[in-house]
Amino acid sequence: MYSHGKTTIGHISHFNDLFKQGIDLYQMAESRFPGSDPFCVGCSIEGLCAGQCHVTREVANNETGVNPLFLDFCDFYRQVTNALIIEELKSAVP
């Protein structure tokens, strides 16, 4: 079984096993916990973003290194998140 990318996360005939500790899907989710990815440590939205979409990560980590587009997405997500927080705070003030 594949996610919407090319990473194998288990097999449909063993669906209930997908969520067990040590299985591919579990390990993939666990690798996205804050503090688990050295690339993301210290990012202001690390816990919210969880390292971007998995497919974005697959595309970004190719044989030539990290795709610059991945870094652009990081900047974009931080800017959008900051703008949304500011808008929410402004709307909360009477």
Steps between C-alpha positions, in 0.01 A plus 500: 500500500628845416417841633424752227874497439742222430578407861382154604299519823375142525266262317121519479465131585652582841308825554479477880875450518560840335450673835726280711823633644799427279298469178580733205201736544564529875868574440418761237260679737744471789777657288286814471469563875656833603871460566530185287608657172834684517401708197198642685639547851475863602242596237233729644218277369666159536218345703225641277665418169641157590756520223265582212299262288661158463495519121675837514771336710534214252548741211730731696740229616643380174842376404629856446414611852217715632298663225496881543124493443470316832673788677268745324203305635645527851520878467152516346342292780666710769384826341144377450481366855627829641248697290214277615600536865515880467159508331350279769645718777370817333151355471504396866557857619172689553 
